[in-house]
Amino acid sequence: MTTRAKPVPLYIDRVARDDSGRRHSALPDDLLQETTQRLALFCAVGAGTWTIVVVMANVLRPASVPTPFPWPGNFIGALMIVTLAAGFFHVRRRAAREGERTLDLGLVLLVVNALSIAVINEWVPSFPDRRYVSWNTILILVYAMVVPTAPRRMVAACLVAASMDPLAIGIANLRGLMAPGFGRGILLYYPNYLCAVIAVLPSIALHRMGRTISSARELGSYELVEKLGEGGMGEVWRGEHRLLARPAAIKLVRPEMLGLTSEQNLRVLRRFEREAQATSVLNSPHTIDLFDFGLTRDGVFYYVMELLIGRDLESLVRDFGALPADRVTYLLRQVCHSLAEAHSRGLVHRDIKPANVYVCRMGLDYDFVKVLDFGLVKFSGPEAIRGALLSTEQMTSGTPAYMAPEVILGEGHVDQRADVYSIGCLAYWMLTGHLVFEAESSMKMLMAHLERAPVPPSERTELPIPRELDQIVLACLAKDPGERPQNAEALWEMSL
C-alpha cells in the first residue's frame, strides 16, 4: 500500500562527507558543474591575458623603450601561461567527477596568480610616494564573481592573495630595493583586503541559493537529480530515494501554469490528489506504478513513479516509421490490458496518445508497454463519486489529435468510450505513421474529428494491414460513442 510522506526540507549548512570520507558540496550537482565550467573559463582567460603580457614585453615594449622588460617578467608570464593552461585542461577533464576538489585547485591558481603579479610589481626599484591600485584587486573581484566557492575557503584564499603584494614588498626590502616598509605596505595595499572582504559576498549568495534549491528539490523521501522533460502543466525529473537505491521519475504539477485563479488552483490540486489516490490502486503490470505523491510547501503537486527504460510510441514511430501490424496488435493488447482495469474501476484516462504509451524493457522482456500520465483521469461512475473529484468543467483536457468528439464538445458525461476513440487514433499512428486528421491548426484538427470521416489506415501505408484490423480501428474512430467498442475490455476481446 502506498503511504504518503510529508515533504521535509533538509538544509546543508556545510560540506558533508559520506561513509568513505569523500567530501560533498553544499551546492546541487548542476550548479557545481556550472561553477567548475566557469573556473575553466577563468583559466583560459588568464592564460590568454598572460600571453598578451609576454608578447608586449618581448615585442611591443622593446620596439618603443630601449630598456628591456625586467626579469623575471618573461619567466613569470611564461610560467603562468603553462600553469593556467594545465589548470584549464584539468578542470575540463575532472570537473564532472570531482567538482569540489577542482574548485580548490582554482583557489590555488588564484593565489599563484596574485603572487606573480606582486613579484612583478615590486621587482623594479620604485618611489616611496607612489600611489596606485594593484592588479590583484581586479583579480580577486573577477575571480569571486566568476567562480564563487565555499565562503570560508573563499575568504581565506582571497586574504592570502591580498597579502601577496605586502609579501613582495618584504622580498624587495631583502633585495635592497627602494621599497616602503612592510607596515606601510599594508596601508598602501589596503584595497586588496577590502576587495577580499567584498569577494566573499557572491560566494555566500550562491551557497544560500544552493541550499534553497536543494531544499526545494527534496520531495518527501526523494531528491530531484536531473530534469527529463517538461510539458504544459509541469516537469518530469529523475529522482532518487534518500534511503533506498531505487530510482524514480517525479512529475511536478504546477496548476499556476494554466493561468487560473488561486481558488481554481486549489481545486485543481485537490482533484489531482484524489485522482492520484484512485490511480494508486491500479495493479495492471502495464500501468505505470505510482510510488508516492504529495504537495510541496509552495503548492506544487508531485507524483513519484517508476523510472522506465525505453521510449514512447511517438518518438519510436517518428524516428523509425510505421510498425508492422503484428507488432501493433501486440502493443495495443497491452494498452487495453491497462485501460481495462481502469475502466472496470470507473476511471477514464482521457489523454491516451503515443507520448503517454511507453515501450520499454522490463527484466528480460522487450516491447513491454506502460501506460503513463493518468493526470487527467476522471471517474465515470455514480454522480456521488464524480462530484467528489472537484473537476474543473471549463477546462478541455486532452490532446487535439487524439480527442474524442464528445470530449471536444464538452459534453457533461464522458466515459470509457472516449479512451476507445483515443486508442483508435493511437493504432492509426502506429500503423501509418500519420495522424488520423492532419490540419494547420488545433482548431481545424478538432473540427475534423467532429465532421470528417477517417481514411482507412490500409490506404495510407504500404505495409500490409489485415482487413479485420482495419475495421476495428475504424470502429474505434466512430463519431457516435454507441457505435464504438464500449470499453477497453471489449476492444481486447475483439482479438486486437
Secondary structure in CASP SS format (residue, H / E / C, confidence):
PFRMAT SS
TARGET T0000
AUTHOR 0000-0000-0000
METHOD secondary structure of the structure
MODEL  1
M C 1.00
T C 1.00
T C 1.00
R C 1.00
A C 1.00
K C 1.00
P C 1.00
V C 1.00
P C 1.00
L C 1.00
Y C 1.00
I C 1.00
D C 1.00
R C 1.00
V C 1.00
A E 1.00
R E 1.00
D C 1.00
D C 1.00
S C 1.00
G C 1.00
R C 1.00
R E 1.00
H E 1.00
S C 1.00
A C 1.00
L C 1.00
P C 1.00
D H 1.00
D H 1.00
L H 1.00
L H 1.00
Q H 1.00
E H 1.00
T H 1.00
T H 1.00
Q H 1.00
R H 1.00
L H 1.00
A H 1.00
L H 1.00
F H 1.00
C H 1.00
A H 1.00
V H 1.00
G H 1.00
A H 1.00
G H 1.00
T H 1.00
W H 1.00
T H 1.00
I H 1.00
V H 1.00
V H 1.00
V H 1.00
M H 1.00
A H 1.00
N H 1.00
V H 1.00
L H 1.00
R H 1.00
P H 1.00
A H 1.00
S H 1.00
V C 1.00
P C 1.00
T C 1.00
P C 1.00
F C 1.00
P C 1.00
W C 1.00
P C 1.00
G H 1.00
N H 1.00
F H 1.00
I H 1.00
G H 1.00
A H 1.00
L H 1.00
M H 1.00
I H 1.00
V H 1.00
T H 1.00
L H 1.00
A H 1.00
A H 1.00
G H 1.00
F H 1.00
F H 1.00
H H 1.00
V H 1.00
R H 1.00
R H 1.00
R H 1.00
A C 1.00
A C 1.00
R C 1.00
E C 1.00
G H 1.00
E H 1.00
R H 1.00
T H 1.00
L H 1.00
D H 1.00
L H 1.00
G H 1.00
L H 1.00
V H 1.00
L H 1.00
L H 1.00
V H 1.00
V H 1.00
N H 1.00
A H 1.00
L H 1.00
S H 1.00
I H 1.00
A H 1.00
V H 1.00
I H 1.00
N H 1.00
E H 1.00
W H 1.00
V C 1.00
P C 1.00
S C 1.00
F C 1.00
P C 1.00
D C 1.00
R C 1.00
R C 1.00
Y C 1.00
V C 1.00
S C 1.00
W H 1.00
N H 1.00
T H 1.00
I H 1.00
L H 1.00
I H 1.00
L H 1.00
V H 1.00
Y H 1.00
A H 1.00
M H 1.00
V H 1.00
V C 1.00
P C 1.00
T C 1.00
A C 1.00
P H 1.00
R H 1.00
R H 1.00
M H 1.00
V H 1.00
A H 1.00
A H 1.00
C H 1.00
L H 1.00
V H 1.00
A H 1.00
A H 1.00
S C 1.00
M H 1.00
D H 1.00
P H 1.00
L H 1.00
A H 1.00
I H 1.00
G H 1.00
I H 1.00
A H 1.00
N H 1.00
L H 1.00
R C 1.00
G C 1.00
L C 1.00
M C 1.00
A C 1.00
P C 1.00
G C 1.00
F H 1.00
G H 1.00
R H 1.00
G H 1.00
I H 1.00
L H 1.00
L H 1.00
Y C 1.00
Y H 1.00
P H 1.00
N H 1.00
Y H 1.00
L H 1.00
C H 1.00
A H 1.00
V H 1.00
I H 1.00
A H 1.00
V H 1.00
L H 1.00
P H 1.00
S H 1.00
I H 1.00
A H 1.00
L H 1.00
H H 1.00
R H 1.00
M H 1.00
G H 1.00
R H 1.00
T H 1.00
I H 1.00
S H 1.00
S H 1.00
A H 1.00
R C 1.00
E E 1.00
L E 1.00
G C 1.00
S C 1.00
Y E 1.00
E E 1.00
L E 1.00
V E 1.00
E E 1.00
K E 1.00
L E 1.00
G E 1.00
E E 1.00
G C 1.00
G C 1.00
M C 1.00
G E 1.00
E E 1.00
V E 1.00
W E 1.00
R E 1.00
G E 1.00
E E 1.00
H E 1.00
R C 1.00
L C 1.00
L C 1.00
A C 1.00
R C 1.00
P E 1.00
A E 1.00
A E 1.00
I E 1.00
K E 1.00
L E 1.00
V E 1.00
R C 1.00
P H 1.00
E H 1.00
M H 1.00
L H 1.00
G C 1.00
L C 1.00
T C 1.00
S H 1.00
E H 1.00
Q H 1.00
N H 1.00
L H 1.00
R H 1.00
V H 1.00
L H 1.00
R H 1.00
R H 1.00
F H 1.00
E H 1.00
R H 1.00
E H 1.00
A H 1.00
Q H 1.00
A H 1.00
T H 1.00
S C 1.00
V C 1.00
L C 1.00
N C 1.00
S C 1.00
P C 1.00
H C 1.00
T E 1.00
I C 1.00
D C 1.00
L E 1.00
F E 1.00
D E 1.00
F E 1.00
G E 1.00
L E 1.00
T C 1.00
R C 1.00
D C 1.00
G C 1.00
V C 1.00
F E 1.00
Y E 1.00
Y E 1.00
V E 1.00
M E 1.00
E E 1.00
L C 1.00
L C 1.00
I C 1.00
G E 1.00
R E 1.00
D E 1.00
L H 1.00
E H 1.00
S H 1.00
L H 1.00
V H 1.00
R H 1.00
D H 1.00
F H 1.00
G C 1.00
A C 1.00
L C 1.00
P C 1.00
A H 1.00
D H 1.00
R H 1.00
V H 1.00
T H 1.00
Y H 1.00
L H 1.00
L H 1.00
R H 1.00
Q H 1.00
V H 1.00
C H 1.00
H H 1.00
S H 1.00
L H 1.00
A H 1.00
E H 1.00
A H 1.00
H H 1.00
S H 1.00
R C 1.00
G C 1.00
L E 1.00
V E 1.00
H C 1.00
R C 1.00
D C 1.00
I C 1.00
K C 1.00
P H 1.00
A H 1.00
N H 1.00
V E 1.00
Y E 1.00
V E 1.00
C E 1.00
R E 1.00
M E 1.00
G C 1.00
L C 1.00
D E 1.00
Y E 1.00
D E 1.00
F E 1.00
V E 1.00
K E 1.00
V E 1.00
L C 1.00
D C 1.00
F C 1.00
G C 1.00
L C 1.00
V C 1.00
K E 1.00
F E 1.00
S C 1.00
G C 1.00
P C 1.00
E H 1.00
A H 1.00
I H 1.00
R H 1.00
G H 1.00
A C 1.00
L C 1.00
L C 1.00
S C 1.00
T C 1.00
E C 1.00
Q C 1.00
M C 1.00
T C 1.00
S C 1.00
G C 1.00
T C 1.00
P H 1.00
A H 1.00
Y H 1.00
M C 1.00
A C 1.00
P H 1.00
E H 1.00
V H 1.00
I H 1.00
L C 1.00
G C 1.00
E C 1.00
G C 1.00
H C 1.00
V C 1.00
D C 1.00
Q H 1.00
R H 1.00
A H 1.00
D H 1.00
V H 1.00
Y H 1.00
S H 1.00
I H 1.00
G H 1.00
C H 1.00
L H 1.00
A H 1.00
Y H 1.00
W H 1.00
M H 1.00
L H 1.00
T H 1.00
G C 1.00
H C 1.00
L C 1.00
V C 1.00
F C 1.00
E C 1.00
A C 1.00
E C 1.00
S C 1.00
S H 1.00
M H 1.00
K H 1.00
M H 1.00
L H 1.00
M H 1.00
A H 1.00
H H 1.00
L H 1.00
E H 1.00
R C 1.00
A C 1.00
P C 1.00
V C 1.00
P C 1.00
P H 1.00
S H 1.00
E H 1.00
R H 1.00
T C 1.00
E C 1.00
L C 1.00
P C 1.00
I C 1.00
P C 1.00
R H 1.00
E H 1.00
L H 1.00
D H 1.00
Q H 1.00
I H 1.00
V H 1.00
L H 1.00
A H 1.00
C H 1.00
L C 1.00
A C 1.00
K C 1.00
D C 1.00
P H 1.00
G H 1.00
E H 1.00
R C 1.00
P C 1.00
Q C 1.00
N C 1.00
A H 1.00
E H 1.00
A H 1.00
L H 1.00
W H 1.00
E H 1.00
M C 1.00
S C 1.00
L C 1.00
END
